[in-house]
Amino acid sequence: MTGICPIRNHDRLIIAALFVALNCGAALAQAPASLDKSSEGSVPALSLSKGQAYPSKPIRLILTFPAGTPNDTVGRALGQKLAEQLGENVLADNRPGAGGNLGIGVAAKSPPDGYTLLLATPGIALSSSLYSKLNYDAARDFVPIARATTTHNILLVHPSVPAQTLKQFISLARAHPGKLNFASGGAGTTNHLANELLKHLERINLVHVPYKGATLGMLAMIGGEVDEVIVPVAAAIPQIRAGKVRPLAVLSEQRVPPLPEVPTAKEAGVDNLVVVLWYGIFAPARTPPDIVARLSREIIKALESPDLRERLNAVGVDPWPGTPEELASLVRSETARYSDLIKSIGLRLD
C-alpha cells in the first residue's frame, strides 16, 4: 500500500496479538459453566421449591444499549420467541450507558430468581481490563445461560469524506493526522477497540468520539458530527440502502450475504482487521440450576427455530446457540484475549 511504513519484527508480534484478541471465530474448548472456579461452593445456589412453576410472571431482559441498536434488535426478537415458548412475557429493559457497564451493573444486583436476564456483548469480558473500579465482577456476579448470536461489523464513512475505498481513507488520515475522527458505542466497546486496531495496524491518527451506542454514533455521523464509525451490519443496512453512509469494508473473513458488494477489510487492503461481535445471555449468580437449565434449553430451541433464524439473518445477525459451558468458555477466552489487546495498545479508561 502506498505510503505504509515497513513493519518491524516487534510490531509484527503486537499485530498478531491484536488480531488474536479481536477474532472471535476461534474454536471454543468445552469447560464448566462457572465463570470462576475459585468461587464455586462459597455461596450455595438457590433452588426451586418442589412443585413451584417457572415462569409464573414476566421475565425482564436487560439490554445494555439503546432502542434501535443491534443489541436491542437481537434482544427483542429473542424475547418475543421465548415468550411464545414459555407462556410469559419477556420484557425488554434498555439500560444504556458506560459502554454497556450500566446495564451489566443493574443485572448483577438483581434478585437471582430467574426473572432478570442480561443480554451481554464482549463488554462483559473486556471491562475488567479497562477499568480498575467496576460495580460488578463478571466472574463472581453472573452465571452463563446460553450463547446467542454473532454479527459482523462494517466500517462506514460520511458521504462528504473524500474516500471511496478503505485504502483511500487510510491515505487521507495519514496525510491529515488528527483531523479525521470516529464514533463508537462508548469507550472500551468492541467498535472502539476495532478502530484502535485499525490505527495501530496502519499507523494513522484518528480522534475518538464516544456515544451511548454505536448506532447513535452512526446517526451522529449521518448528521455530520463525525467522519467514520464501525457498527454491526444489522444497524448499517438501512442507512446504506438509503445512501446516507458509504460502506468501505466489512471486518470479517468473508463478505456478508446482505451486502455482497462490500469487500472485506483484507480485500480492501488491510490484513488482520477482523472484528466479530457476539451476544450471550446471563443471569445473576445463584440463580437456581434448574431455572438455568430450563432457560438454556429454551433459548437454544428459539435460536434454532426457522422463523427466528430467518428474522435475524435478514438484518445481518447469525444465530450461534450454545450451552452455558460454551458461553463460560467464550467469556474466559475473550477476557484473556482482550486483556492482551488492551495491554498492547496501552489503553486504560480510569
Short mmCIF file of the C-alpha atoms (twelve columns), coordinates in Angstrom:
data_MODEL
# 
_entry.id   MODEL 
# 
loop_
_atom_site.group_PDB 
_atom_site.id 
_atom_site.type_symbol 
_atom_site.label_atom_id 
_atom_site.label_alt_id 
_atom_site.label_comp_id 
_atom_site.label_asym_id 
_atom_site.label_seq_id 
_atom_site.Cartn_x 
_atom_site.Cartn_y 
_atom_site.Cartn_z 
_atom_site.pdbx_PDB_model_num 
ATOM 1   C CA . MET A 1   0.000   0.000   0.000  1 
ATOM 2   C CA . THR A 2   1.447   3.383   -0.937 1 
ATOM 3   C CA . GLY A 3   2.995   5.248   1.950  1 
ATOM 4   C CA . ILE A 4   2.811   2.467   4.531  1 
ATOM 5   C CA . CYS A 5   5.818   2.227   6.814  1 
ATOM 6   C CA . PRO A 6   7.625   -1.140  6.892  1 
ATOM 7   C CA . ILE A 7   6.572   -3.310  9.842  1 
ATOM 8   C CA . ARG A 8   9.327   -4.327  12.252 1 
ATOM 9   C CA . ASN A 9   9.500   -7.729  13.939 1 
ATOM 10  C CA . HIS A 10  8.386   -6.233  17.278 1 
ATOM 11  C CA . ASP A 11  5.366   -4.690  15.589 1 
ATOM 12  C CA . ARG A 12  4.513   -7.973  13.908 1 
ATOM 13  C CA . LEU A 13  4.219   -9.583  17.356 1 
ATOM 14  C CA . ILE A 14  1.939   -6.794  18.596 1 
ATOM 15  C CA . ILE A 15  -0.233  -7.018  15.451 1 
ATOM 16  C CA . ALA A 16  -0.533  -10.770 15.891 1 
ATOM 17  C CA . ALA A 17  -1.652  -10.286 19.488 1 
ATOM 18  C CA . LEU A 18  -4.202  -7.690  18.436 1 
ATOM 19  C CA . PHE A 19  -5.589  -9.933  15.724 1 
ATOM 20  C CA . VAL A 20  -5.965  -12.896 18.055 1 
ATOM 21  C CA . ALA A 21  -7.658  -10.693 20.650 1 
ATOM 22  C CA . LEU A 22  -10.328 -9.428  18.294 1 
ATOM 23  C CA . ASN A 23  -11.009 -12.535 16.267 1 
ATOM 24  C CA . CYS A 24  -13.953 -14.231 17.974 1 
ATOM 25  C CA . GLY A 25  -14.097 -17.031 15.443 1 
ATOM 26  C CA . ALA A 26  -11.591 -19.218 17.231 1 
ATOM 27  C CA . ALA A 27  -12.699 -22.674 18.293 1 
ATOM 28  C CA . LEU A 28  -14.055 -22.883 21.810 1 
ATOM 29  C CA . ALA A 29  -12.982 -25.588 24.232 1 
ATOM 30  C CA . GLN A 30  -15.578 -27.210 26.439 1 
ATOM 31  C CA . ALA A 31  -15.384 -26.019 30.080 1 
ATOM 32  C CA . PRO A 32  -17.506 -25.959 33.227 1 
ATOM 33  C CA . ALA A 33  -20.324 -23.416 33.296 1 
ATOM 34  C CA . SER A 34  -18.866 -21.454 36.204 1 
ATOM 35  C CA . LEU A 35  -17.003 -18.314 35.097 1 
ATOM 36  C CA . ASP A 36  -14.666 -18.546 38.067 1 
ATOM 37  C CA . LYS A 37  -13.988 -21.953 39.578 1 
ATOM 38  C CA . SER A 38  -12.313 -20.422 42.607 1 
ATOM 39  C CA . SER A 39  -15.682 -19.134 43.846 1 
ATOM 40  C CA . GLU A 40  -17.507 -22.445 43.471 1 
ATOM 41  C CA . GLY A 41  -19.027 -23.673 46.710 1 
ATOM 42  C CA . SER A 42  -18.564 -20.348 48.549 1 
ATOM 43  C CA . VAL A 43  -22.261 -19.400 48.252 1 
ATOM 44  C CA . PRO A 44  -24.791 -22.143 47.594 1 
ATOM 45  C CA . ALA A 45  -27.174 -21.676 44.669 1 
ATOM 46  C CA . LEU A 46  -30.838 -21.221 45.381 1 
ATOM 47  C CA . SER A 47  -33.218 -23.977 44.330 1 
ATOM 48  C CA . LEU A 48  -36.865 -24.048 43.315 1 
ATOM 49  C CA . SER A 49  -39.373 -25.219 45.853 1 
ATOM 50  C CA . LYS A 50  -40.833 -28.561 44.915 1 
ATOM 51  C CA . GLY A 51  -43.793 -28.139 42.601 1 
ATOM 52  C CA . GLN A 52  -43.129 -24.414 42.059 1 
ATOM 53  C CA . ALA A 53  -43.894 -23.360 38.484 1 
ATOM 54  C CA . TYR A 54  -41.436 -21.354 36.426 1 
ATOM 55  C CA . PRO A 55  -42.036 -18.920 34.950 1 
ATOM 56  C CA . SER A 56  -45.096 -17.617 36.758 1 
ATOM 57  C CA . LYS A 57  -44.662 -13.918 35.903 1 
ATOM 58  C CA . PRO A 58  -42.965 -11.794 33.201 1 
ATOM 59  C CA . ILE A 59  -39.181 -12.031 32.770 1 
ATOM 60  C CA . ARG A 60  -37.068 -8.889  32.465 1 
ATOM 61  C CA . LEU A 61  -34.326 -8.934  29.811 1 
ATOM 62  C CA . ILE A 62  -31.777 -6.169  30.397 1 
ATOM 63  C CA . LEU A 63  -30.311 -4.733  27.179 1 
ATOM 64  C CA . THR A 64  -27.125 -2.729  27.597 1 
ATOM 65  C CA . PHE A 65  -27.580 -0.374  24.635 1 
ATOM 66  C CA . PRO A 66  -30.420 1.907   23.455 1 
ATOM 67  C CA . ALA A 67  -33.527 1.036   21.473 1 
ATOM 68  C CA . GLY A 68  -32.805 0.576   17.771 1 
ATOM 69  C CA . THR A 69  -29.291 -0.799  18.276 1 
ATOM 70  C CA . PRO A 70  -28.363 -4.382  17.277 1 
ATOM 71  C CA . ASN A 71  -28.296 -5.315  20.983 1 
ATOM 72  C CA . ASP A 72  -31.903 -4.139  21.182 1 
ATOM 73  C CA . THR A 73  -32.906 -5.822  17.906 1 
ATOM 74  C CA . VAL A 74  -31.497 -9.202  18.967 1 
ATOM 75  C CA . GLY A 75  -32.913 -8.940  22.482 1 
ATOM 76  C CA . ARG A 76  -36.444 -8.092  21.396 1 
ATOM 77  C CA . ALA A 77  -36.549 -10.734 18.663 1 
ATOM 78  C CA . LEU A 78  -35.256 -13.437 21.010 1 
ATOM 79  C CA . GLY A 79  -37.514 -12.245 23.826 1 
ATOM 80  C CA . GLN A 80  -40.588 -12.476 21.652 1 
ATOM 81  C CA . LYS A 81  -39.781 -16.053 20.671 1 
ATOM 82  C CA . LEU A 82  -39.043 -17.023 24.271 1 
ATOM 83  C CA . ALA A 83  -42.360 -15.551 25.370 1 
ATOM 84  C CA . GLU A 84  -44.146 -17.781 22.863 1 
ATOM 85  C CA . GLN A 85  -42.362 -20.847 24.217 1 
ATOM 86  C CA . LEU A 86  -42.583 -20.037 27.927 1 
ATOM 87  C CA . GLY A 87  -46.100 -18.651 28.025 1 
ATOM 88  C CA . GLU A 88  -44.973 -15.486 29.853 1 
ATOM 89  C CA . ASN A 89  -43.929 -12.091 28.564 1 
ATOM 90  C CA . VAL A 90  -40.235 -11.286 28.217 1 
ATOM 91  C CA . LEU A 91  -39.927 -7.530  28.744 1 
ATOM 92  C CA . ALA A 92  -37.022 -5.574  27.240 1 
ATOM 93  C CA . ASP A 93  -35.377 -3.175  29.690 1 
ATOM 94  C CA . ASN A 94  -32.877 -0.890  27.939 1 
ATOM 95  C CA . ARG A 95  -30.161 0.365   30.315 1 
ATOM 96  C CA . PRO A 96  -27.583 2.110   28.089 1 
ATOM 97  C CA . GLY A 97  -24.509 3.905   29.338 1 
ATOM 98  C CA . ALA A 98  -20.827 3.494   30.182 1 
ATOM 99  C CA . GLY A 99  -20.158 1.233   27.194 1 
ATOM 100 C CA . GLY A 100 -22.702 -1.309  28.459 1 
ATOM 101 C CA . ASN A 101 -21.445 -1.337  32.048 1 
ATOM 102 C CA . LEU A 102 -24.509 0.443   33.439 1 
ATOM 103 C CA . GLY A 103 -26.857 -2.358  32.364 1 
ATOM 104 C CA . ILE A 104 -24.427 -5.067  33.455 1 
ATOM 105 C CA . GLY A 105 -24.235 -3.479  36.908 1 
ATOM 106 C CA . VAL A 106 -28.037 -3.360  37.191 1 
ATOM 107 C CA . ALA A 107 -28.291 -7.040  36.258 1 
ATOM 108 C CA . ALA A 108 -25.571 -8.006  38.753 1 
ATOM 109 C CA . LYS A 109 -27.571 -6.517  41.626 1 
ATOM 110 C CA . SER A 110 -30.903 -8.100  40.626 1 
ATOM 111 C CA . PRO A 111 -32.506 -10.976 42.559 1 
ATOM 112 C CA . PRO A 112 -31.229 -14.416 41.444 1 
ATOM 113 C CA . ASP A 113 -34.712 -15.789 40.867 1 
ATOM 114 C CA . GLY A 114 -34.754 -16.333 37.110 1 
ATOM 115 C CA . TYR A 115 -36.836 -13.229 36.424 1 
ATOM 116 C CA . THR A 116 -33.926 -10.967 35.407 1 
ATOM 117 C CA . LEU A 117 -31.696 -11.880 32.490 1 
ATOM 118 C CA . LEU A 118 -28.910 -9.967  30.731 1 
ATOM 119 C CA . LEU A 119 -28.086 -9.874  27.031 1 
ATOM 120 C CA . ALA A 120 -24.373 -9.020  27.078 1 
ATOM 121 C CA . THR A 121 -21.760 -8.216  24.458 1 
ATOM 122 C CA . PRO A 122 -17.980 -8.783  24.768 1 
ATOM 123 C CA . GLY A 123 -18.007 -5.804  27.134 1 
ATOM 124 C CA . ILE A 124 -18.686 -8.230  29.963 1 
ATOM 125 C CA . ALA A 125 -15.317 -9.851  29.193 1 
ATOM 126 C CA . LEU A 126 -13.155 -6.815  28.485 1 
ATOM 127 C CA . SER A 127 -14.226 -4.172  31.020 1 
ATOM 128 C CA . SER A 128 -12.112 -5.610  33.845 1 
ATOM 129 C CA . SER A 129 -9.014  -4.855  31.755 1 
ATOM 130 C CA . LEU A 130 -10.132 -1.289  31.028 1 
ATOM 131 C CA . TYR A 131 -11.412 -0.158  34.416 1 
ATOM 132 C CA . SER A 132 -9.830  -0.519  37.840 1 
ATOM 133 C CA . LYS A 133 -13.172 0.130   39.552 1 
ATOM 134 C CA . LEU A 134 -16.408 -1.556  38.436 1 
ATOM 135 C CA . ASN A 135 -19.633 -2.083  40.368 1 
ATOM 136 C CA . TYR A 136 -19.707 -5.729  39.340 1 
ATOM 137 C CA . ASP A 137 -17.402 -8.704  38.911 1 
ATOM 138 C CA . ALA A 138 -18.356 -10.746 35.852 1 
ATOM 139 C CA . ALA A 139 -16.874 -13.960 37.228 1 
ATOM 140 C CA . ARG A 140 -18.458 -13.608 40.659 1 
ATOM 141 C CA . ASP A 141 -21.806 -11.958 39.875 1 
ATOM 142 C CA . PHE A 142 -23.127 -13.896 36.877 1 
ATOM 143 C CA . VAL A 143 -23.964 -17.388 35.737 1 
ATOM 144 C CA . PRO A 144 -23.918 -18.092 31.965 1 
ATOM 145 C CA . ILE A 145 -27.200 -19.233 30.429 1 
ATOM 146 C CA . ALA A 146 -26.645 -19.545 26.666 1 
ATOM 147 C CA . ARG A 147 -24.535 -18.284 23.813 1 
ATOM 148 C CA . ALA A 148 -26.867 -16.427 21.432 1 
ATOM 149 C CA . THR A 149 -25.685 -14.750 18.227 1 
ATOM 150 C CA . THR A 150 -22.817 -13.196 16.320 1 
ATOM 151 C CA . THR A 151 -22.789 -10.342 13.840 1 
ATOM 152 C CA . HIS A 152 -20.164 -8.821  11.604 1 
ATOM 153 C CA . ASN A 153 -19.011 -5.223  11.776 1 
ATOM 154 C CA . ILE A 154 -18.717 -2.773  8.915  1 
ATOM 155 C CA . LEU A 155 -16.676 0.414   8.515  1 
ATOM 156 C CA . LEU A 156 -18.691 3.408   7.287  1 
ATOM 157 C CA . VAL A 157 -17.808 6.980   6.390  1 
ATOM 158 C CA . HIS A 158 -19.883 10.120  5.873  1 
ATOM 159 C CA . PRO A 159 -20.581 10.785  2.177  1 
ATOM 160 C CA . SER A 160 -18.639 14.051  2.435  1 
ATOM 161 C CA . VAL A 161 -15.409 12.183  3.247  1 
ATOM 162 C CA . PRO A 162 -13.368 12.129  0.006  1 
ATOM 163 C CA . ALA A 163 -12.587 8.423   0.144  1 
ATOM 164 C CA . GLN A 164 -14.291 5.742   -1.937 1 
ATOM 165 C CA . THR A 165 -12.202 2.865   -0.577 1 
ATOM 166 C CA . LEU A 166 -10.593 1.870   2.704  1 
ATOM 167 C CA . LYS A 167 -7.110  2.455   1.274  1 
ATOM 168 C CA . GLN A 168 -8.119  5.972   0.248  1 
ATOM 169 C CA . PHE A 169 -9.476  6.646   3.743  1 
ATOM 170 C CA . ILE A 170 -6.212  5.483   5.296  1 
ATOM 171 C CA . SER A 171 -4.195  7.658   2.908  1 
ATOM 172 C CA . LEU A 172 -6.398  10.630  3.793  1 
ATOM 173 C CA . ALA A 173 -5.901  10.026  7.519  1 
ATOM 174 C CA . ARG A 174 -2.168  9.675   7.063  1 
ATOM 175 C CA . ALA A 175 -1.994  12.931  5.096  1 
ATOM 176 C CA . HIS A 176 -4.004  14.796  7.758  1 
ATOM 177 C CA . PRO A 177 -3.114  13.283  11.153 1 
ATOM 178 C CA . GLY A 178 -5.623  14.086  13.898 1 
ATOM 179 C CA . LYS A 179 -8.075  15.772  11.511 1 
ATOM 180 C CA . LEU A 180 -10.441 12.813  10.991 1 
ATOM 181 C CA . ASN A 181 -12.492 11.389  13.843 1 
ATOM 182 C CA . PHE A 182 -14.565 8.293   14.529 1 
ATOM 183 C CA . ALA A 183 -17.601 7.500   16.652 1 
ATOM 184 C CA . SER A 184 -18.035 4.485   18.921 1 
ATOM 185 C CA . GLY A 185 -20.684 2.989   21.165 1 
ATOM 186 C CA . GLY A 186 -18.648 4.084   24.179 1 
ATOM 187 C CA . ALA A 187 -15.082 3.904   25.387 1 
ATOM 188 C CA . GLY A 188 -13.940 0.296   25.550 1 
ATOM 189 C CA . THR A 189 -16.630 -1.165  23.304 1 
ATOM 190 C CA . THR A 190 -15.609 -3.509  20.506 1 
ATOM 191 C CA . ASN A 191 -16.196 -0.861  17.830 1 
ATOM 192 C CA . HIS A 192 -13.896 1.477   19.753 1 
ATOM 193 C CA . LEU A 193 -11.224 -1.217  20.005 1 
ATOM 194 C CA . ALA A 194 -11.678 -2.078  16.308 1 
ATOM 195 C CA . ASN A 195 -10.714 1.466   15.362 1 
ATOM 196 C CA . GLU A 196 -7.796  1.366   17.794 1 
ATOM 197 C CA . LEU A 197 -6.656  -1.761  15.967 1 
ATOM 198 C CA . LEU A 198 -7.011  -0.013  12.593 1 
ATOM 199 C CA . LYS A 199 -4.978  2.921   13.910 1 
ATOM 200 C CA . HIS A 200 -2.230  0.597   15.112 1 
ATOM 201 C CA . LEU A 201 -2.117  -1.560  12.003 1 
ATOM 202 C CA . GLU A 202 -1.917  1.386   9.620  1 
ATOM 203 C CA . ARG A 203 -0.105  3.920   11.841 1 
ATOM 204 C CA . ILE A 204 -2.772  6.589   11.488 1 
ATOM 205 C CA . ASN A 205 -4.170  9.133   13.949 1 
ATOM 206 C CA . LEU A 206 -7.965  9.231   14.299 1 
ATOM 207 C CA . VAL A 207 -9.758  11.069  17.120 1 
ATOM 208 C CA . HIS A 208 -12.225 9.052   19.224 1 
ATOM 209 C CA . VAL A 209 -15.724 10.445  19.925 1 
ATOM 210 C CA . PRO A 210 -17.778 8.095   22.189 1 
ATOM 211 C CA . TYR A 211 -21.592 7.831   22.207 1 
ATOM 212 C CA . LYS A 212 -24.117 5.725   24.157 1 
ATOM 213 C CA . GLY A 213 -24.278 3.066   21.472 1 
ATOM 214 C CA . ALA A 214 -22.699 2.522   18.061 1 
ATOM 215 C CA . THR A 215 -25.998 3.222   16.293 1 
ATOM 216 C CA . LEU A 216 -26.173 6.629   17.970 1 
ATOM 217 C CA . GLY A 217 -22.628 7.210   16.794 1 
ATOM 218 C CA . MET A 218 -23.670 6.329   13.264 1 
ATOM 219 C CA . LEU A 219 -26.599 8.743   13.455 1 
ATOM 220 C CA . ALA A 220 -24.185 11.429  14.642 1 
ATOM 221 C CA . MET A 221 -22.021 10.673  11.621 1 
ATOM 222 C CA . ILE A 222 -25.049 10.993  9.331  1 
ATOM 223 C CA . GLY A 223 -25.611 14.398  10.933 1 
ATOM 224 C CA . GLY A 224 -22.049 15.437  10.105 1 
ATOM 225 C CA . GLU A 225 -20.614 15.308  13.627 1 
ATOM 226 C CA . VAL A 226 -18.000 12.637  12.882 1 
ATOM 227 C CA . ASP A 227 -16.279 11.183  9.820  1 
ATOM 228 C CA . GLU A 228 -16.212 7.426   10.407 1 
ATOM 229 C CA . VAL A 229 -17.788 4.679   12.502 1 
ATOM 230 C CA . ILE A 230 -17.616 0.900   12.792 1 
ATOM 231 C CA . VAL A 231 -21.031 -0.638  13.540 1 
ATOM 232 C CA . PRO A 232 -22.722 -4.029  13.253 1 
ATOM 233 C CA . VAL A 233 -24.018 -4.815  9.785  1 
ATOM 234 C CA . ALA A 234 -27.584 -5.010  11.127 1 
ATOM 235 C CA . ALA A 235 -27.537 -1.319  12.071 1 
ATOM 236 C CA . ALA A 236 -25.866 -0.205  8.855  1 
ATOM 237 C CA . ILE A 237 -28.047 -1.864  6.210  1 
ATOM 238 C CA . PRO A 238 -30.966 0.645   6.226  1 
ATOM 239 C CA . GLN A 239 -28.623 3.643   6.133  1 
ATOM 240 C CA . ILE A 240 -26.514 2.146   3.344  1 
ATOM 241 C CA . ARG A 241 -29.586 1.439   1.241  1 
ATOM 242 C CA . ALA A 242 -30.832 4.982   1.868  1 
ATOM 243 C CA . GLY A 243 -27.499 6.377   0.638  1 
ATOM 244 C CA . LYS A 244 -26.821 8.169   3.916  1 
ATOM 245 C CA . VAL A 245 -23.487 6.446   4.589  1 
ATOM 246 C CA . ARG A 246 -20.714 4.965   2.470  1 
ATOM 247 C CA . PRO A 247 -19.515 1.438   3.356  1 
ATOM 248 C CA . LEU A 248 -15.801 0.804   2.859  1 
ATOM 249 C CA . ALA A 249 -15.267 -2.705  4.266  1 
ATOM 250 C CA . VAL A 250 -16.740 -5.466  6.422  1 
ATOM 251 C CA . LEU A 251 -14.467 -6.598  9.246  1 
ATOM 252 C CA . SER A 252 -14.940 -10.315 8.631  1 
ATOM 253 C CA . GLU A 253 -13.173 -13.189 6.919  1 
ATOM 254 C CA . GLN A 254 -15.760 -13.292 4.131  1 
ATOM 255 C CA . ARG A 255 -18.281 -10.912 2.589  1 
ATOM 256 C CA . VAL A 256 -21.690 -10.890 4.267  1 
ATOM 257 C CA . PRO A 257 -24.802 -12.041 2.341  1 
ATOM 258 C CA . PRO A 258 -26.913 -8.893  2.956  1 
ATOM 259 C CA . LEU A 259 -24.141 -6.703  1.443  1 
ATOM 260 C CA . PRO A 260 -22.326 -8.823  -1.143 1 
ATOM 261 C CA . GLU A 261 -20.928 -5.758  -2.903 1 
ATOM 262 C CA . VAL A 262 -18.924 -4.582  0.134  1 
ATOM 263 C CA . PRO A 263 -15.368 -6.013  0.292  1 
ATOM 264 C CA . THR A 264 -13.728 -7.458  3.367  1 
ATOM 265 C CA . ALA A 265 -11.013 -5.381  5.020  1 
ATOM 266 C CA . LYS A 266 -8.432  -7.789  3.625  1 
ATOM 267 C CA . GLU A 267 -9.816  -7.389  0.107  1 
ATOM 268 C CA . ALA A 268 -9.764  -3.614  0.701  1 
ATOM 269 C CA . GLY A 269 -6.059  -3.730  1.574  1 
ATOM 270 C CA . VAL A 270 -5.844  -4.183  5.364  1 
ATOM 271 C CA . ASP A 271 -4.845  -7.580  6.739  1 
ATOM 272 C CA . ASN A 272 -5.881  -8.798  10.200 1 
ATOM 273 C CA . LEU A 273 -8.746  -6.329  10.688 1 
ATOM 274 C CA . VAL A 274 -11.354 -8.928  11.717 1 
ATOM 275 C CA . VAL A 275 -13.790 -7.977  14.491 1 
ATOM 276 C CA . VAL A 276 -16.811 -10.160 15.287 1 
ATOM 277 C CA . LEU A 277 -19.460 -9.085  17.812 1 
ATOM 278 C CA . TRP A 278 -21.159 -11.794 19.912 1 
ATOM 279 C CA . TYR A 279 -24.073 -11.831 22.329 1 
ATOM 280 C CA . GLY A 280 -24.727 -14.092 25.304 1 
ATOM 281 C CA . ILE A 281 -27.468 -14.480 27.902 1 
ATOM 282 C CA . PHE A 282 -26.537 -14.335 31.604 1 
ATOM 283 C CA . ALA A 283 -28.392 -14.360 34.919 1 
ATOM 284 C CA . PRO A 284 -27.366 -13.133 38.380 1 
ATOM 285 C CA . ALA A 285 -25.173 -15.569 40.299 1 
ATOM 286 C CA . ARG A 286 -27.019 -18.119 42.463 1 
ATOM 287 C CA . THR A 287 -29.937 -18.365 40.047 1 
ATOM 288 C CA . PRO A 288 -31.377 -21.861 40.639 1 
ATOM 289 C CA . PRO A 289 -29.656 -24.514 38.480 1 
ATOM 290 C CA . ASP A 290 -32.961 -25.939 37.279 1 
ATOM 291 C CA . ILE A 291 -34.006 -22.495 36.025 1 
ATOM 292 C CA . VAL A 292 -30.629 -22.050 34.319 1 
ATOM 293 C CA . ALA A 293 -31.056 -25.416 32.589 1 
ATOM 294 C CA . ARG A 294 -34.633 -24.627 31.526 1 
ATOM 295 C CA . LEU A 295 -33.727 -21.221 30.129 1 
ATOM 296 C CA . SER A 296 -30.704 -22.602 28.312 1 
ATOM 297 C CA . ARG A 297 -32.819 -25.238 26.570 1 
ATOM 298 C CA . GLU A 298 -35.499 -22.716 25.635 1 
ATOM 299 C CA . ILE A 299 -33.025 -20.138 24.284 1 
ATOM 300 C CA . ILE A 300 -31.213 -22.733 22.160 1 
ATOM 301 C CA . LYS A 301 -34.567 -24.017 20.890 1 
ATOM 302 C CA . ALA A 302 -35.624 -20.459 19.986 1 
ATOM 303 C CA . LEU A 303 -32.378 -19.727 18.133 1 
ATOM 304 C CA . GLU A 304 -32.694 -22.955 16.167 1 
ATOM 305 C CA . SER A 305 -36.254 -22.171 15.071 1 
ATOM 306 C CA . PRO A 306 -36.533 -21.340 11.330 1 
ATOM 307 C CA . ASP A 307 -38.631 -18.200 11.852 1 
ATOM 308 C CA . LEU A 308 -36.277 -16.533 14.336 1 
ATOM 309 C CA . ARG A 309 -33.237 -17.613 12.333 1 
ATOM 310 C CA . GLU A 310 -34.737 -16.032 9.202  1 
ATOM 311 C CA . ARG A 311 -35.630 -12.856 11.083 1 
ATOM 312 C CA . LEU A 312 -32.106 -12.454 12.441 1 
ATOM 313 C CA . ASN A 313 -30.375 -13.346 9.168  1 
ATOM 314 C CA . ALA A 314 -32.388 -10.636 7.409  1 
ATOM 315 C CA . VAL A 315 -30.633 -7.976  9.496  1 
ATOM 316 C CA . GLY A 316 -27.152 -9.470  9.277  1 
ATOM 317 C CA . VAL A 317 -27.201 -11.425 12.558 1 
ATOM 318 C CA . ASP A 318 -26.211 -15.095 12.736 1 
ATOM 319 C CA . PRO A 319 -27.743 -17.344 15.420 1 
ATOM 320 C CA . TRP A 320 -24.938 -19.031 17.381 1 
ATOM 321 C CA . PRO A 321 -26.716 -21.079 20.049 1 
ATOM 322 C CA . GLY A 322 -24.532 -22.602 22.704 1 
ATOM 323 C CA . THR A 323 -24.694 -24.166 26.152 1 
ATOM 324 C CA . PRO A 324 -23.803 -22.488 29.456 1 
ATOM 325 C CA . GLU A 325 -20.466 -24.316 29.299 1 
ATOM 326 C CA . GLU A 326 -19.727 -22.934 25.840 1 
ATOM 327 C CA . LEU A 327 -20.623 -19.390 26.899 1 
ATOM 328 C CA . ALA A 328 -18.458 -19.678 30.021 1 
ATOM 329 C CA . SER A 329 -15.554 -20.873 27.889 1 
ATOM 330 C CA . LEU A 330 -16.072 -17.974 25.493 1 
ATOM 331 C CA . VAL A 331 -16.047 -15.401 28.297 1 
ATOM 332 C CA . ARG A 332 -12.860 -16.796 29.826 1 
ATOM 333 C CA . SER A 333 -11.025 -16.899 26.499 1 
ATOM 334 C CA . GLU A 334 -12.241 -13.434 25.481 1 
ATOM 335 C CA . THR A 335 -11.236 -11.961 28.844 1 
ATOM 336 C CA . ALA A 336 -7.683  -13.213 28.328 1 
ATOM 337 C CA . ARG A 337 -7.518  -12.122 24.697 1 
ATOM 338 C CA . TYR A 338 -8.906  -8.625  25.266 1 
ATOM 339 C CA . SER A 339 -6.527  -8.206  28.167 1 
ATOM 340 C CA . ASP A 340 -3.644  -8.844  25.763 1 
ATOM 341 C CA . LEU A 341 -5.093  -6.363  23.257 1 
ATOM 342 C CA . ILE A 342 -5.638  -3.611  25.791 1 
ATOM 343 C CA . LYS A 343 -2.131  -4.019  27.210 1 
ATOM 344 C CA . SER A 344 -0.667  -3.922  23.695 1 
ATOM 345 C CA . ILE A 345 -2.234  -0.549  22.889 1 
ATOM 346 C CA . GLY A 346 -1.808  0.828   26.416 1 
ATOM 347 C CA . LEU A 347 -5.496  1.658   26.848 1 
ATOM 348 C CA . ARG A 348 -6.987  2.461   30.280 1 
ATOM 349 C CA . LEU A 349 -10.272 4.290   30.924 1 
ATOM 350 C CA . ASP A 350 -9.886  5.414   34.558 1 
# 
